[in-house]
Amino acid sequence: EVTTDKVMLAKEAVIVRDALDPSISEPAQRVREALEAKGLETPMVANGLTDEQKRKRIESAMRDVMDTLGLDLTDDSLCDTPTRIAKMYVNEIFGGLDYRKFPKITAIENKMQIDQPVQVSDISLTSTCEHHFVTIDGTAT
């Protein structure tokens, strides 16, 4: 069970990290603040690990899991699985949690004089359940 003090310290650590990192854009800061205000921000703790260090640790842990399950890590179909999973977690599934990687937002001139919001439907989305680490796929209509 996570205590309120630990959650507050974790949030403060992320805020301090972000404040010290000039590579976090103003739009990324605004999105994070909006998510925090609604209680939707994923709880994070600054651990000081680089992406490469994270991949190495996850790879090692995945080897332990596979070993525990009795999977043959010398088999050609399984031998690179720990590396693939580590890359998938750090670079893909949880890569979006790093505000330094926030996508660039571009404003353009309204040459067509559109006076209503642009509506987009059938947007595919992928997320991850933070409780079970399973993928959630869907479509926003």
Order of alpha helices (4+ residues) and beta strands (2+ residues): alpha-alpha-alpha-alpha-beta-beta
